[in-house]
Amino acid sequence: MRVHHLIAGVMHPPLVPRIICHVLLVEHPEGLVLVDAGVGRADLVDPRRLGPSRHLLRPERDPSTTAASAVEALGFSTDDVRHIVLTHLDIDHVGGAADFPGATLHTTADEWAAATVDTKLAEKARYSPVQWAHDPEVRTWEGEGDAWRHGLSGHEVLSGITLVPLAGHTRGHAAVAVETDHDLLVHAGDAVFDASCFGATHVRDGSRLDPVRLLRAFERTMAIQPSRLRGNHEALAALDREPGVRVVNAHDERLFPPRLMSTGLRSTA
């Protein structure tokens, strides 16, 4: 399957470097599939849709930095997107779903419960039900799924696309693995903020990324289960070391060429 890397939001939390919302667009036999949806067009028009978290994330209000605009820049229609596989339901990952009203949403059952019917006090500020008020079809995936790799498990939600539970950032968080034309691409979502944690290299010169301590601190602050972060980082590093496997994450822009920031997308994988 052919995969496009899109930027679907740019944010400026206090103290940490600018962060992006990195999503994937998969050309799948069942139609286009998004892995995460970033921030939506309506969110930028009316930031109140983002809830209290908008004051922390401080997104840029440029409509070109949305998944919908990036999809259209590739020559597709938003109606061509038939599925959105979500790492979790934080506002900067699900907000863009409203721009694809015909798409089916896929998430873990634990994450859907946390966002809808069993939201704990510590979780209330991170979820905004207006993001799914367009009443999409939602498919939830219960439990850990089937054995996958390195002791991890997963649910094959569509042929070649696997939802891999990695709780920690949220209680129902998952990575999403996609079998591309060339390799296995694992979108870690927010299971890791600083890509140096899994051994990533800089896109421009292939040098090993330096740790960003403030980004790591921000990750720990935002995690519902911070004790699980190290194990998630180790699992992702083990995956990234495998031949034919590539791990990316949601927010570390050092994995993307700066010259493509203005277009909201990068070359295909």
PEHUMO-V515721 format. One record per backbone hydrogen bond with DSSP energy under -0.5 kcal/mol. NH is the residue of the N-H (numbers start at 1). CO is the residue of the C=O. E is the energy in kcal/mol with one decimal. If there is no record, write none. Layout:
nh;co;e
NH;CO;E
NH;CO;E
This chain:
nh;co;e
2;27;-0.7
4;25;-2.8
5;266;-0.5
6;4;-0.6
6;23;-2.9
7;264;-3.7
8;6;-0.6
8;21;-3.6
11;19;-3.2
12;57;-1.6
12;58;-1.1
16;13;-0.6
19;11;-2.3
20;251;-1.1
21;9;-2.4
22;20;-0.7
22;250;-2.5
23;6;-2.5
23;21;-0.6
24;35;-1.5
25;4;-2.5
26;33;-3.5
27;2;-3.0
28;26;-1.2
28;31;-1.0
31;28;-2.2
32;80;-1.8
33;26;-2.3
34;83;-2.5
35;24;-2.4
36;34;-0.7
36;85;-1.7
37;93;-3.1
38;93;-0.5
39;8;-2.8
44;40;-1.3
45;41;-1.5
46;42;-2.6
49;46;-2.3
50;47;-2.0
51;48;-1.7
53;50;-0.6
53;125;-0.7
54;51;-1.9
55;52;-1.6
56;53;-0.9
57;53;-2.8
58;54;-2.2
60;10;-3.2
63;61;-0.7
65;62;-1.9
66;64;-0.9
67;37;-0.6
67;39;-0.5
70;66;-2.1
71;67;-2.8
72;68;-2.2
73;69;-2.1
74;70;-1.0
74;71;-0.6
75;72;-1.7
76;71;-1.8
80;77;-1.6
81;78;-1.2
82;32;-2.4
82;80;-0.7
83;32;-1.4
84;104;-2.8
85;34;-3.1
86;84;-0.6
86;106;-2.7
91;126;-0.9
93;90;-2.1
94;90;-1.8
95;91;-1.6
96;38;-2.1
97;94;-2.1
98;95;-1.1
99;96;-1.8
100;97;-2.0
103;100;-2.2
104;82;-2.5
105;137;-2.9
106;84;-2.5
107;139;-1.9
109;141;-2.4
112;108;-2.2
113;109;-2.3
114;110;-2.2
115;111;-2.0
116;112;-1.3
117;113;-0.7
118;113;-3.1
123;120;-1.5
124;120;-0.9
124;121;-0.8
126;123;-1.4
127;123;-0.9
127;124;-0.5
131;128;-2.7
132;129;-1.6
133;130;-1.2
135;132;-1.4
139;105;-3.3
140;138;-0.6
141;107;-1.7
142;140;-0.5
146;154;-2.6
148;152;-2.9
152;149;-2.9
154;146;-2.5
155;163;-2.5
157;155;-1.3
157;161;-1.1
158;161;-1.4
161;158;-2.7
162;177;-2.6
163;155;-3.2
164;162;-0.6
164;175;-3.1
165;163;-0.6
166;173;-2.4
168;170;-2.4
173;170;-1.1
174;87;-1.9
175;164;-3.0
176;187;-2.4
177;162;-2.8
178;185;-3.2
179;160;-2.3
180;178;-1.0
180;183;-2.6
181;1;-1.6
184;244;-2.9
185;178;-3.0
185;183;-0.6
186;184;-0.6
186;246;-3.1
187;176;-3.2
187;185;-0.6
188;186;-0.8
188;248;-3.3
191;188;-2.3
195;193;-0.7
197;194;-2.3
198;195;-1.2
199;196;-1.2
200;195;-1.9
202;207;-3.5
203;254;-1.6
206;202;-2.2
209;200;-1.9
213;211;-0.6
216;212;-2.0
217;213;-2.4
218;214;-2.2
219;215;-2.2
220;216;-2.1
221;217;-2.2
222;218;-2.0
223;219;-0.9
223;220;-0.5
224;168;-0.9
224;169;-1.4
225;168;-3.1
228;225;-2.1
229;226;-1.4
232;228;-1.9
233;229;-2.6
234;230;-2.5
235;231;-2.2
236;232;-2.3
237;233;-2.4
238;234;-2.2
239;235;-1.9
240;236;-2.6
241;237;-1.4
242;238;-0.6
242;239;-1.4
245;242;-1.7
246;184;-2.8
248;186;-2.7
250;189;-2.0
253;251;-1.0
255;252;-1.4
256;253;-1.9
260;257;-1.9
261;258;-1.7
263;260;-0.8
264;260;-1.1
265;260;-0.9
266;5;-2.5
269;3;-3.1
